[in-house]
Amino acid sequence: LGGTAMKLHYTLEGDDPRHHMEDLIEQVMKHPNIKVHTDSRVALSMGRAGRFMSVISTDEGSIPLQHGATILATGGQEAKVYEYGNRVHKTVLTQLELEDKLATGQVDTAELSGVAMIQCWRSRDGSRDYCSRVCCAGALKNALMLKSKNPDLPVYIFYRDIMTYGFSEKYYTQARQAGAIFIRYDLDHKPEVSFEDAKPVITAYDHILQRPVTIKADLLVLSSGVEPNEAGELAEMFGVELDDNGFFQEAESKWRPVDFMKQGVFMCGLARAPGNINETIASAKAAAQRAMRVLSEKRLVSG
């Protein structure tokens, strides 16, 4: 239980998402009206709002379940893309991996001579044409963490656009004030990566200097974006749609953002769309409220 939030150690605002999730999981596991099945899958489902019949396949056998509403929260993950030495060189990490190593003390910032980050890695282009919304915040929080541990450590962030929407803009300002250097690139001039003695060397065109720049770093950190977990089988089983990127397709993005076209089935979390923890919690609360609207009715009229 907990999904991607259990892989986070801190947020941009300084909160502890793992502690929050551990408390929530404990409440769920101890709740007398909640039955949790892990290492299980839905094998069959039929019916409509107010009268669903599903079968859950577990290690102990098949369990029939009658339910009035369904919430699909299949989650998402850090996108798996292999390039720029990722999974080949230990000096190349993703943002989640860097966060884990910083939080657990596996990276000693005092021994680093420089850290480079590349944003929108295989995102917002032909292979994955959407913005994952959390990558810029993830880079900023790790850059600020690096700077807090070693203020003299050079941190370079190669970016296309910094998407710190809402009130997160101040953290971009804080990162610049802390000394992080931001270098913009476009699709026609993507950063190129080579290696010298297994350490990354990044070459990119600087629009301000109007010439190529070369950065040698001890670590290269890639923002690979968010992709949904596989949900095609569940979507077919419950008669709901996926969009072109594999996320659940909402009935209407503004007015029914957690509803499917099929009545009585709802969605939330990263399975719906990329988003930060606050947005994920908001969608979960919205889905719960929509489900309660079905469950509180004594009689339902099918449309």
N, C-alpha and C positions, 0 to 999 in steps of 0.2 A: 504494500500500500504506500501511497505517497507520490509515486511517479517521479517526474523530473525534479520536483522541489526537493526531494531527498538528496539530490546531487549538489545542491547549492549550500554554501556555508555562510554567505552574507549577501545582502542586497546593496544596491547603490545608496539606499538611505541608512544602512548600517544595521538593519534588522537581521534576525537569525531565523531563516525559513525552516531549517531542519528541526530546530527546537519546537517551532510552531506545529510542524507536521507530526512530530513525535507525540505531542500532547493531544492532537486531534485523533491520531491513530489509536491512542490509548482509550480515548472517550468512545470511539467507534467499537473497539473490541469488547469493551465492558458494558456497552448499552444492551439492555435486555431485549429490545425490539429490533436489533440489527443482527443479521446472520451474514458472516463473511465467508466466502469461498475463495481461497487462493489456489493457484496452480489448477485452475478450472477454466472451462470455456462454455459458452452457450452453444448447444448442439442443435437446438430446434426452437423456433418460436412462431406462434400464429395467434390470430385474434385481432382485437381492436381496442381502442381506449375504453377502460373500465373492465375489460375482460380479455387479458392476454394469458396464454398458456405457453410456458417455455420449459425447456429441459436443459439442465446444467450437467455437463459431464465432468466428473471429478475422479480422483484416484480410488474413491470408495464406491464408484458406480454412478448411475444417472439419477438426478434428483428432479422431479417435476415441481414446477413453481407456477402458481396463479398470481397474477399481479395486475393492478389497474393502470399503471403507467410505467414507462421505461425511460431511463436516462442513460444515454451512451456517452461514456467518458473514457475513451480508449487511449487518450494521451498522445504525446509526441516525444521526440527525441532530438538530440543534436544531430544534424545531418551528417551522414557518413559519406564523405568525399575524400578521395585519396590523391593528393597532388602536393607539390611544393615540399616533398620530403616527408609528408605526414605518414606515420607508421613505418617509416624507413630510418629516419634519424631521430634519436632521443632528444635532440635540440629543437624539434618541431612539435608544438602542442596545440590543442584547441583551447578556447577560453575556459571551458569547464575543467579541463585537465590542469590548466595553470591555477585556477581557483582552488582546486583540491590540493595541489602541491604547496601553494602558499599557506593554506589553512592548516595543513598537517606538518608543515616544516620541512617538506622534501626539497624545497628550493631555498637556498641561502642567498638573499639579495645582496649581501655584502661581498659575495664572490662573483657577482655578475658585472660585466663591463658594459652591457647594453641589452635592451629588449626591444624587438620590433613586432608590431602587430599589423595584420592585413585584414581589413574589413570587406564585407560583401564577397567573401571567397566562394565562388560558384553560386552566388545569389544575385537576383535582379538581372539575370541574363537569360540566354536561351535554355539553359539546363534547369533553372529554378527562377521564375520571373517575378517572384513576390518578395516583399520585404518582411523579414522575420521579427522586426520590431524590438527585439531584445538584445541584438548583437552590439549596438553602439553603447547601450547602458552597461552591458557586460564588459566591454573593453574599457570603458571609463572607470568602472569600479575596480577592475584589476590594475589599471594604470595608477589610480589613486592609492591602492593598497601597496603597490610596488614603491611608490614615492614616499608613503608613510613609513615604510621599513627602511628605505635607503633614499633620502632626498636627492643625493648626487647621482643616482642611477639614471643614465639616459634612456628615455622611453620614446619610441617613434611609432606613430599610428598612421598607417597609409589608409586613406578612406576615400569613398566616392561622395557621400553625404553623411553628415552626422545627424542621426534621427533621435534626438533627445526631446521628445515631445512632452507637452504638459509642463510641469514644474521641474523637470529634470535638466533643463537647460543650464541651471546653475552649476551642475556637476561638470559640464563641459568647460565652463569658465574656471572652475576650481582646478581641473586637470591642467589647463593651460597655465594658470598661475603657479601650479606646482612644478612646471617645467616640462611637461609632456609636449613633444613636438608633433604637430599634425601636418601630414603631407598629402595633398589631394591628388587623385589620379582619375582617369576616365577609362572607358572600355577600350579605347584605341591605344592606351598607354598603360596597360596593366603592369604591376610590379613583376620583375623577373627575379627568380631565386636560384642561386647556385650555392655550392658548399666548398669551404676551404677548411681542411682538417675537421670535417663533420660539423662545422659551425656555419650558420646561414649567412649569405651575403645577398642583400636585397638591392636591386637597381631599379630606379623609377624616375620618371620625368617630373621635375618640380615646376609647376606652373608659375610660381613667383620668381624663381631664379631663371626660369626658361632654359633649363639645361638638365641633363640627367644627373642624379645624385646616387651615390653608393653608400649603403649602411652595412657595417659589419656588426653582428650581434651574437650574443651567447644563446639567446632563445628567440625563436620565431613563433608567434602565437596567431592562430588562424580563427577567424569568426566564420563558422561554416553555416550558421543559420539553423532554423528549426524545421523539421519535417514531421508529418503525422505518422503514428504507428499504423501498421497494416490493419485496415478496417473493412476491406472489401467484402469479406465473408459475412460479417455482421450487418453491413449495409444491405446486402441481398436478402439476408434472413428477415430483417425487420422492414424491408420494403422502403428504404430511404436512399437518398442520393449522395454521392461524393462529387466534389468539384474537380476541376482539371488537375489540381495539385494533390488530390487525395484527402483533403479535409472534408468534413461533413458539410453538405450544402444546406444552408438555412432557408427557411420558407421565405423570409424577407429580411434583408440585412439591417434595416432600420427599425421596423415595427415588430418583427418576430425573429430576433437574432438567435434565440436558443431553441426555436421550434423547427421541426421538419414539416413538410407538407402533409405527412401522415399524422393524423390526430393521435395524441397520447404518447408520442415518442419525442424525446427532447435530447439536447446535446449540451456539453459544456467543456471547458478546459482547452488544452492544446489540440484536441481532436476537432474543435470547431474552427480555430484559427490561431496563429501565433500571438502571444501576448505575455505580459509580465504577470507576476503573482497576484497583484491587485486586480487586474483584469480577469484573471482566471477565477479568482474567488467570486467576483461579481457575476460572472457567467454561471458559476455553480449555484449561487443563491437564486439567480433568476430561473434556472432550470428547476430547482426545488419548488419555487413558488408556482411555476407553471404546472408542475406535476401535482401539487396540492390542490390546484384548481380542479383538476380531473377527479382526484380522490375524494374531495369534499362533496361532490355532487351525488345525490341519491339516485338520480336517473340521468342518463346521457342520451342525446338524440344524435345519431350518426348522420354526417353530412353527405 
